[in-house]
Every structure is written in structure tokens, then in C-alpha cells.
């Protein structure tokens, strides 16, 4: 099996990185501080193919595979210092990929202010199989409340205030 990226995948990766640097990173602290859900920016991301990653094109998604999603969400170590500069004091930068390029050295002043860097645990296949076996035996009852994308700030308020009992889902179509 060949694990090298195709030319299209490399181009997709470059587009995702550029979009994150140009459209998202400069506004991240402002969105965080003012509790703004950036609907228009997310629409731009979706127009570039970064929305509905695993959802088929026939129902409005990007119809991409797992590798393509990893290209979008895989942390790029060189973005960590930029993210720390952009996040408000007390904010957290989350690195959520299984593989990550090296994080370059950076001045303590961009970490100062109780900023944090966290990684997200990634599970093994055995962990997933064990969880699914347990989930089949437990009577799980889910509740999902769907909000149109235009109501994203209302959804966030509902989650923050505890009015959502289950999952709040944004419908992008």
C-alpha cells in the first residue's frame, strides 16, 4: 500500500493550511473573546470543500475519505506559536492529530498569561472495539437538537446555559 500523498491531496493540504493562516488565525482571539461563531468564515471553508468531510457529495458533503480529513485537521507544529499569539489570555490551543510536525522553539512571552497547549488522546483500534462492545450492552438513549447554521450563536447560548440535554448539532445545508 502506498501512503504517499497524491498531488491533489498535497494541493488540498496546502489550501487548508493557507485558509487557516489567512482566514481563521487572525480572527481567532476576537471570535473567542466576543463569543462569535464565525458563520461566514465557516461557509467559506465549506465552499473550499472543508465542510461535511465524510458526508457524501449527493447530500451536500465533501465526500472525502479519512486521509483527506486528516490533511485538514492534522496539526502543523509551526502553527502552534501563531495560535498561542492569537488565543486570548487563559485560552487553550488544542493539537488534535495523531501525527504532528515538530513545534518550533518559541519565546515564553507567548505562553505567558496562563495560555495552555493541550493534546487530544487518540485511541487504538482495540480501544474502539472494546467501547463499541460495551455500548451495545448499555441502553444508550440519545437526544439531538438541530440548529440551522444561522442560529449558531443561539445554539452556543443553549449549550452554555444547560438548555441542551444531549447534543447540539449545526445543520449547514
C-alpha positions as CSV (number, residue, x, y, z in Angstrom):
1,X,0.0,0.0,0.0
2,X,1.3,3.4,-0.9
3,X,1.0,6.0,1.8
4,X,2.5,8.9,-0.2
5,X,0.1,11.8,-0.7
6,X,-1.2,12.4,-4.2
7,X,-0.7,15.7,-6.0
8,X,-4.4,16.5,-5.4
9,X,-4.0,15.7,-1.6
10,X,-0.9,17.9,-1.3
11,X,-2.8,20.8,-3.0
12,X,-5.8,20.2,-0.7
13,X,-3.5,20.2,2.3
14,X,-1.8,23.5,1.2
15,X,-5.2,25.1,0.6
16,X,-6.4,24.1,4.1
17,X,-3.2,25.4,5.7
18,X,-3.4,28.7,3.8
19,X,-7.1,29.2,4.7
20,X,-6.4,28.5,8.4
21,X,-3.5,31.0,8.4
22,X,-5.2,33.7,6.4
23,X,-8.9,33.5,7.3
24,X,-9.0,31.9,10.8
25,X,-5.9,32.6,12.8
26,X,-6.0,36.4,12.6
27,X,-9.6,36.4,13.9
28,X,-9.4,33.6,16.4
29,X,-8.8,35.7,19.5
30,X,-11.5,38.2,18.6
31,X,-14.1,35.4,18.0
32,X,-13.1,33.8,21.3
33,X,-13.2,37.0,23.4
34,X,-16.5,38.2,21.9
35,X,-18.0,34.7,21.7
36,X,-18.7,34.9,18.0
37,X,-19.5,31.8,15.9
38,X,-17.9,32.7,12.5
39,X,-20.7,31.6,10.2
40,X,-19.4,33.4,7.1
41,X,-15.9,32.0,7.6
42,X,-17.2,28.5,8.0
43,X,-19.3,29.0,4.8
44,X,-16.1,30.0,3.0
45,X,-14.4,26.8,4.4
46,X,-17.3,24.7,3.3
47,X,-17.1,26.3,-0.2
48,X,-13.4,25.1,-0.3
49,X,-14.5,21.6,0.5
50,X,-13.7,21.6,4.2
51,X,-17.2,21.0,5.5
52,X,-19.1,17.7,5.8
53,X,-15.9,15.8,5.3
54,X,-17.2,12.3,5.5
55,X,-20.7,13.1,4.1
56,X,-21.4,12.1,0.5
57,X,-21.5,14.7,-2.2
58,X,-25.0,13.5,-3.1
59,X,-26.3,15.0,0.2
60,X,-24.2,18.2,0.3
61,X,-21.0,16.9,1.9
62,X,-17.4,16.9,0.5
63,X,-17.4,13.1,0.1
64,X,-13.8,12.8,1.2
65,X,-12.0,9.9,2.7
66,X,-10.3,9.6,6.1
67,X,-6.9,10.6,4.7
68,X,-8.3,13.8,3.3
69,X,-9.8,14.7,6.7
70,X,-6.5,14.1,8.4
71,X,-4.9,16.5,6.0
72,X,-7.4,19.2,7.1
73,X,-7.2,18.5,10.8
74,X,-3.6,17.2,11.3
75,X,-1.8,19.7,13.5
76,X,1.1,21.6,11.9
77,X,3.7,22.3,14.6
78,X,4.7,25.6,13.1
79,X,1.2,26.9,13.7
80,X,1.3,26.3,17.4
81,X,3.3,29.6,18.2
82,X,1.0,31.6,15.9
83,X,-2.1,30.0,17.6
84,X,-0.7,30.9,21.0
85,X,-0.2,34.5,19.9
86,X,-3.8,34.6,18.7
87,X,-5.5,33.0,21.6
88,X,-6.7,35.2,24.5
89,X,-5.0,35.0,27.9
90,X,-6.3,31.9,29.7
91,X,-7.1,30.3,26.3
92,X,-6.1,26.9,25.1
93,X,-4.5,25.7,21.9
94,X,-5.6,22.1,21.2
95,X,-3.5,19.8,19.0
96,X,-5.8,17.1,17.8
97,X,-3.9,15.0,15.3
98,X,-2.3,11.6,15.6
99,X,0.8,12.8,13.8
100,X,2.3,16.2,14.2
101,X,5.2,18.0,12.7
102,X,7.8,19.5,15.2
103,X,6.8,22.5,17.2
104,X,9.5,25.1,16.8
105,X,11.0,26.8,19.8
106,X,9.1,30.0,20.9
107,X,9.5,32.8,23.4
108,X,7.9,32.2,26.8
109,X,6.0,35.5,26.4
110,X,3.5,33.9,24.0
111,X,2.7,31.2,26.5
112,X,2.5,33.7,29.4
113,X,-0.9,34.7,30.6
114,X,-2.0,31.2,31.6
115,X,-2.3,30.1,27.9
116,X,-2.2,26.4,27.5
117,X,-1.3,23.8,24.9
118,X,-3.2,20.5,25.1
119,X,-3.2,17.4,23.0
120,X,-6.2,15.2,22.5
121,X,-5.8,11.5,23.3
122,X,-6.1,9.2,20.3
123,X,-7.5,5.7,20.8
124,X,-6.3,2.5,19.4
125,X,-8.5,0.1,17.3
126,X,-8.7,-2.2,20.3
127,X,-10.0,0.7,22.5
128,X,-12.7,1.4,19.9
129,X,-13.7,-2.3,19.7
130,X,-13.9,-2.5,23.5
131,X,-16.0,0.6,23.7
132,X,-18.4,-0.5,20.9
133,X,-18.9,-3.9,22.6
134,X,-19.8,-2.1,25.8
135,X,-22.0,0.4,24.1
136,X,-24.0,-2.5,22.6
137,X,-24.9,-3.7,26.1
138,X,-25.7,-0.3,27.6
139,X,-29.1,1.2,26.9
140,X,-28.0,4.5,25.4
141,X,-30.7,7.0,24.6
142,X,-29.5,10.0,22.7
143,X,-31.1,13.3,22.3
144,X,-30.1,15.6,19.5
145,X,-31.2,19.2,19.0
146,X,-30.6,20.5,15.5
147,X,-30.0,24.2,14.8
148,X,-29.7,25.8,11.4
149,X,-26.2,27.4,10.9
150,X,-27.7,30.9,11.1
151,X,-28.8,30.0,14.7
152,X,-25.2,29.0,15.8
153,X,-25.0,31.7,18.5
154,X,-28.4,30.6,19.8
155,X,-27.1,27.0,19.9
156,X,-24.0,28.1,21.8
157,X,-26.1,30.0,24.3
158,X,-28.4,27.0,24.8
159,X,-25.4,24.7,25.4
160,X,-23.7,27.2,27.8
161,X,-26.9,27.7,29.8
162,X,-27.6,24.0,30.1
163,X,-30.8,24.1,28.0
164,X,-29.5,21.4,25.7
165,X,-29.7,17.9,27.2
166,X,-27.7,15.8,24.7
167,X,-26.0,17.1,21.6
168,X,-26.5,20.3,19.7
169,X,-25.9,19.9,16.0
170,X,-25.5,22.6,13.4
171,X,-27.2,22.0,10.0
172,X,-25.0,23.6,7.3
173,X,-27.3,23.0,4.4
